[in-house]
Amino acid sequence: MQKPTLDTDVADSAPNEPTLTAYDEQHVVTYIRLLQAEGEGADWREVARVVLHIDPEREPDRAQTAYQSHLVRAKWLTEQGRLLRGSGSR
């Protein structure tokens, strides 16, 4: 696995592959920040601005799509991680 970048730009939409991608590896920190922000109840527009570097006032559709797709991907990776860890522990 590559060393994750701390504050990297994001694509307009997160990957939707059934496996971990190079993009996912590069955006681990982004995914963690999204999950933390959601857990804290942060407004998605502020998260889009700070974490994804997309201004939701100038590009509302792009910001919302990027936010939602990356959050869904972050949750999927977390869920898959739990499944993988749990599969060999019994």
TASUL-V177640 format. One record per run of one state. SS is the DSSP state (alpha for helix, beta for strand, coil for the rest). FROM is the first residue (numbers start at 1). TO is the last residue. If there is no record, write none. Layout:
BEGIN
ss | from | to
SS | FROM | TO
SS | FROM | TO
END
This chain:
BEGIN
ss | from | to
coil | 1 | 21
alpha | 22 | 26
coil | 27 | 27
alpha | 28 | 39
coil | 40 | 43
alpha | 44 | 50
coil | 51 | 59
alpha | 60 | 87
coil | 88 | 90
END
